[in-house]
Amino acid sequence: MKGIVFTAFIEYVEDSFGDPVAEHMISGSDLETDGAYTSVGTYDHGEIVQMIIQLGKLTGRDVPSLVKDFGHHLFGTLVAGYPDVVRHVGDSFGLVATIDNHIHVEVRKLYPDADLPSFSHTFNGPNELRLLYESERGLADLAEGLLLGCFQHFEEEVALEREDLSDGAGTRVAFTMKRVIN
């Protein structure tokens, strides 16, 4: 997993829970890196899983909600670091529709070794989009948080439904997004 995700996660924990919690989370996890990450490095995703579990223990919050909250935060981090990705897109559906055929293509140019999830989409009319997430890492909660961050970024009200197609493993999940029209 790319280091930008790890550095954004540490930032999220520090901003949301404070430096002492971040320090206890890192020291309470068995990390080969000792919690030292660079945004351009590549790290074992198991380390972030360990830290999330430890964060849940420290805060009393459930892991899925922490991962979704982090995904929301991560969207903002990615937009700040790569503003051109959203600059030429008019809305959240337009951005979501470009994940695999544009965004991930650009990511692979920068990071050829990136192991990215797969996304495919289908428009069911102008106000409904179905997105299929597939990844052996089972980070559908992170994908959901990124979607929520995207909706907020574009200041759109979107109803989001989630269907796990992998018997609860989170490795294959369909998200149905419907614009709320007032």
N, C-alpha and C positions, 0 to 999 in steps of 0.2 A: 504494500500500500504506500502511496506517495506521502512524503513527509509533510506536505502542505496540510494534509488532513490531521496529522499528529500535532503540528504546531497550532493549528486552529482549535483543536480539541483542548490543549493545555490552556490556550487563551480563553476559551469558553468557560472552563472550570474556574480559572482565576477571576474572570469577570463576574461569573454567576455565584460563586461560592467563596471566593477569597483565596489568597495565596496559601494560608495554612492548610486549607482543605486540599489544594492542589499538591502541596508537598507531602501530606499524609497519603494521598491517593497514590502518588508515585512510589513513595517509600514502602507502602503496603502491598505493592505489586511486585512480582518476580520478573523484572524487565532486563533483558540482555543488554539493552542500551542504557540502563539506569535513568531512563526518562530524558535523555539528551537527543533531540531531533533537529534536523535542518529541513527547511521547506522543500529542498530539491533531492533529499535522500529517499531511499526506499527501505521500508521496514516491514517486519512481520505483522500482519493485521491482528495476530493473537495478542500483541502487546496492548493495542487499543481496547480489545475486548476485556483483558485483565483490568485495565484502568477503569473502564466503565463499570464493571462489576464492583470494584473497590469503591468507586464513587457512590454507587447505590448503597453500599453498606454504610459509608460515612454520612450520607445525607438522608437515608431512610426513604429515598425515592426509588420507584421501580425502574429497572433498566430500560424497557421500551420507551417510557416517557423521556428519560434522559437522552436516549439516542435520537428521538424525534426533535427534542429541543436543540441538541447539538447540530442536527441537520439544518434546522432553521438558521442557526448562527453561521454554519458553514456556507450557506448560500450567500449571505452578506459578505463573508470573507472572499469568496470566489469572485463576486461581482466587483468588489473593491480592487482585487488583484488583476482582474481581466475584464475591464469595463466594455471593451469592444464586443464581447460576447452578447451583451444585452442591448447595446447602443442601437443596433439596426433591427431590433425585434420589437413589434408593437404591443405584444401582450404575452401572457403566460403560456397560452396554447401554442403560439408561434415559437416560443423558446423550447418548450417541451418537445415539440415536433422535430427539433434540430439536434437532439441529444446524440443519437448514434451517428447520423450522417454528416454532422458538422462539428459539434463540440468535441466529441470523442476523437474525431479525425485530427483536430488541432492538438488535443492533449497528446495523442500518439506521436505527433511531430516533435513536440517538446520532450516527451518522455516515452521513448520507444519501448521501454520495458514495463510500462504501466499495465496492470491487470485490471481492466475496467469491467463493470457489469454491462450486460446487454439490455438495450431498451428497444422496443418496437411500439408503434402506435397506430391507431385507427381513429379517424374522425367519424363520429356518428351524427353528423350535422354540424352546423357552425358553432353550436354551444355545448357540444359534448365530445370529449376525447377520452379514449381508453388507452392506457399505457401499460405495457407488459414489462416488468422488471425481472431479470434473471441473473443470478450470481450464486456461485457455490458458497460465498461468504455469509449469505443469509442476512444482509443488512437492509432489509426492506423498510425498517423503521427509519433508517438514515435517509433513504430515498423519499419517504413520506415527509420527513422534516424539510428536506430540500424543496419539495413541491410546495409546502406551506410557506416557506421563505420566498419562493418565486411568486406565489399569489400575493403576498404582502408587498413585495417589491413593485409589482405592477398595479397595486392598489385595487385588486379585483376580489370580488366575493365569488368563491367557487366551492361548491359542495363536492367533497371528496369521499368516495367509497372505496374500500379496500377488500379484495378477495384473495386469500392465500390459496394458491393452487398447488402447494407443496406439503400438504398435511401439517401445517403449522411450523415448518422449518424456515419460512421466510426466504426461500431461495428462488421461488417463482411466484410473483404476486402481480395481480392485475389491479390497477388503479383506474377508477372511472371518475372523470372530472366533469362537472356540469356547472356552467356559468349560472349564477343566480341573477335573474333579470327582474329588476323592480319596476 
